[in-house]
Amino acid sequence: MGQLLSSLNLRGGDTIVPELGFDIETATPSTDELSLYNQLSELLVQPGPRLLQVLGQYTSGSTLIRDAIATPNPENENKAWEAVLPTVDMLRDFYDYAGDLGKGLPRLLDVLCQGNVSKNLEEHQGLTKLLADLLDFVFEFDHLKMRNPTLQNDFSYYRRMLQRGRYSSTERLSVNEPVSDLRSAMVEDDRANQISLFIAYPTPMLKCVIDTATEFVEKKGLQKSMAECLAALWAACFQTVSKKRSLGPDLSAFCLKVMVVSIILYDHIDPNGAFSKGSPINIKNSVKIIQTIHALNIPKESSASNLLSALRYNSKHLNDDSTPKGVKNVVLTA
């Protein structure tokens, strides 16, 4: 692993991707890291499948909302209100998870990025894999969120009805309906506004990770260390896909998603970005391996188009004047 970071620190944009002593497929937590691993896994990783399932099952209330706006009567408004309540509760869960992410991610980065990064990654392979699991969830969540633009419309209707005072807690109690804890909390502390700002971003979970990581490294002075950590994670994913020909489609998709999010996050953390001439991340090879995934039979959400779109539209430095034209062209025209 030490040799890996040495080769990464050569910082050549077209350098050969280094081999790793870290196997992302088999990494497990050591005894020393098990306690923290279990805490952070429960906080950041275990909720992921349920949140993705709920978001995947989301049903828009747009038709009922349009009816309520076009023909505003109690019956139509009741139907629209009941249609958006499950969405409101779902968005509360997403927002609460983002809050947990903001608290848990610094604890994870504090272990991986403080001191000798090479030693940290070697001794904390379980936590390194946990970071990969988190980045995979971020990609999956934001992909689903972008496919459901009516989420914001549903929530806007909910806020509009609250502001009108049409539905009060006592009114719902009078008809034996459960009072939404979320609604009372929103009225009290302007939580609705916070959630509205959260879901306004096309990729809210990625923004949460970027903002949290940026604040962490700036406060701790660990930009270089975190950049090294992300470059190593990128290399691990790249090598896993390129070297293991018998890799299953799910693991291939996992590695490619983590690879892309690692590049994006690196691009926001490192002052020069991931696309600069001195970057240790080989962008051209990364794009090439993404373009070959049609042969891997991976899930649709991890298609080359989705992966490359994420790279194009979430980067910070891709369009900088200092970005080599060859690198910029390969990303923008792939």
N, C-alpha and C positions, 0 to 999 in steps of 0.2 A: 504493500500500500504506500510505503514511503517513496518507492520508485515511481509509483503512479503520480503522486503530487509533484515530484521533481520534474517529471516529463510534462505535466500540465503547466508548471511554472516557466517552461521554455517559451510559452505564449506565442505560438505560431499559428496563424489562422488556418493554414493548410497542413498542419502537422498530422502525422499518423495518430489515430486514436489509440491511446495507451491500453495495454492489457491490464486486467485487474486481478487482485487476490480476493475480491469481494463478489460473492455469487448472490445476486438479488433473488434468485429462485429459492435458495435454501437457507437464507439468513435467518437466524433465530436469536432471541435475546440471551445474553450470558446471565449467570447468577447475579453478578454485581448490578446489572442494569434492569433486572426483572421487575423490581418494585416500581420504578419509574415507568418502565414500559407498560406495565399493567394499568397504571393510573392514566397515562396518556392515551393508551389504546381505548380504554373505556370512555374517555372524554372526546377523542378526536376521530377514532376509526370505527368503533362499534356502532355508533349511530348512523353511519353512512348508508348502509343498505336500506334501512327503513326510510330515511329521508329521500333517497332516490326512488324508492318504490312509490311513496306518496306523491312525489312530484310527477312521476311517470303516469300516475292514475288521475291526475288533475283533470277536472271537467270544467270548461269555461261556462260562466253564467251570462255571457254576452247577449244571448237571445232574450233572456228574461229581463236583463237590464234595459235593453232597447225597448222592450214592451212597456216597462215601467216608466221610462222617460217619455216615450211617445204617447202613452195613455196612462197618466199618473192617477191611479185610483188605489184604494187600500189593497185590493186583491192582487194587482200586478206588483205593487211594491212589496207586499209580503212574500210573494214568490221569489222576487229578485233578492230580497234580503236573506231568505233561507238558502238560496243558491250560493251566495257568496260567503256565508259563515264558515263552511268547511275550509274554504280557501284562506280566510283570515287566520284561522287556527293553524293551518299549514304554514303560512308565512311567519307566524309567531315562532313556530318551531325552528324554521330556517334562521330567523334572526337570532334566536337564543343560541343556536349552534354556532353561529358566527361569533357571538360573544365568547363562547367557550374556546373557540379557535384562537381568538385574540389573547386569551389567557394561557392556553396550553402551548401554543407554538413557541413563545419565548423560552419556556422551560426546556423544550426539546432542543432548540438552537443553542441554548446556553451550554448544554452538554457537548454537542457536536462541534461547536465553533470556538469555544474557549480554549486557548493554549495551542497544543500541537494537533492540528486537524488530522494529519495522517494517523497519529496514534489514536485519536478519538474514533475515527471511522473503523479502525481495525478492532478496537476494544468494544465498540458499541454498534455492532452490525444489526442487532435487533432494532435499535432506535433509528438507524439509517434506513432500514426497511420500513419502519413506521412512517418516516418522512415521505418515502416513496408512496406508501398507501394513501397518505393525506393528499399528495399532489394528484394522484389518480382520481380520488373522489372529487377534488376541485374541478378537474376537467369534465368529469361525467356530469356533475351538478350543473355547471354553467352551460354545458351543451344542451341539457334538457330545459334549462330556464330560457335560453334563447329561442327554443322551439315553441314556447308558450307565451307570446307577447301579451295575451289577454289577461295575464295575472295582474298587471298594473291597472287595467281597466276595472277588473273586479274589485280591487282594493280601493280604487278611487271612488267607486260607487259606495262602498262601505263607509269611507270617510265622509262623503257627502251626506249620507243619512245620519251619521253621528252629529254632524254640524247642524243639521236641521232639527235635531232633538226628536226625530220621529219615533225612535225606539229608546225607551229608558229601561233601566234595570227593573224597576217596579212593574212596568207594563209587561215585560216578559214573564215575570214571576206570576202575574195575575192569570196567565194562561198556561201555567205549569210547564214552562219551558226553562231549560237550564240557562242560567246567566253566564255569559262568556266572561271568564276571568280576564281574557285579553282585552275585551272592550272596556271594562272598568279600569284596567291599568292604563289603557290608551288615553282615556278621558283624564285621568289623574296626572300623568307625567308626559304627555305628548308622545307617547310611544308610537302612535300611528305615523307621526311625521318621521320618526327615526326609521321605521320599517319602510315607509315610502321612499326615503332616500336610499336605503339599502337595495331595494329591488329596482331602483331606477337605472342602475348600472347594467349593461348587457351581461357582464361577467362578475356578479357580486362576490362570489367566494374567492375568485382569483384576486380581486381588488382587496379583499380582506387580508389575504395572505401577503400580498405585496406591501400593503400599508403596515401590517404588523411586523413583517421582517425588516422593512426599511427603518421603522422606528427603533426596533431592537438593535440593529447594527450601528445606527447613528448614535444611540445612547451608549452603547458598549464600545464603540470604535472597532467593530469587527467586520467591516465591509470586505476586506481582503480574505479573512478566514471563511466567511460565509460563501464568497465567490468560489473559493477552493473546494468547499464542500459540495456546492452545486455542480461544479465542473466534474468532480469525481462521480457524482450521481448520474450525470449525463453520460459519462464514459461507461459506467456500469451498465446502463440501459442499452446503449449503442452496441457494446460488445456482446451482450446477451442475445440480442436479436441477430446480429451479423454472424456470430460464431456457432450458435446452437441451431443447426438446421432442423432438428426434430422438435423444435419448440412448438407448443400448442398455440392455437390462435388466441386464447384468452391471455396467456402470459406475454405473447408478442404484442398484443394490443396494450396491455398494462405497461410494458417497457416503453413503447412509443409515446404513450400519453405522458408518462413521467419524464421522458426525455424532452418532450416539447415544453412542458411546464417548467422544467429545470432551466431550459434556455431562456424562457420568458422572464423567469424570476432573476436569473443571473443578469439579464439585460437591464433590469431595474436596480439591482444592487450594486453592480460594478460601475464606477464612474464612466468608464469607456464603453461599456456595453458588451453584449455577446457577439456583435457583428464587426467589431473593429479588427484592424489588421493584427493587433497584438493579442486577440482573444485566444484562450486555450481551447475553445469549443470549435470543432470543425463543422461549420455550418453547411458547407457544400456536401460533405459526406452524410450529414444528418438528413438533408433534403433528399439525397439519393436513396437512402434506405427507406424513407417514408414513401417514396414513389414506387418502391418495389413491393409494397405490402399487399397489393391486389392478389399476389400469389399465396398469401398466408391465410386467407379465408377468415379474416378477423371480423369482429362485430361492426355493423354499419356505422355506429357512432364514432368509431376509430378510423374511419376512412381517411385516405390521403388528403382528400379535399378538406375535411374537418380539421385535421391536424395542421395542415399548412395555413388554413384560414386563421386558426388560433395563433399561429406564429406571426402571421402578417399583421393582424389587427390588435394584438395585445403587446407588441414590442414597444420599447421606448426609443431605441437608437437606430432602428432599421433604416429610416429615411434621413439620418444625419448626413451632412456633406462629407464627413470623414469615413463613412462606411464605404469600403471598396466596391466599385461598380459591379465587379463579378459576383460578389456575395449578394449584393442587393438584387441583382437581376435573377439570380438562381432562386431566390425566395419569392420574388414578386411574379415571376413568369412560370414557376413550376406548376 
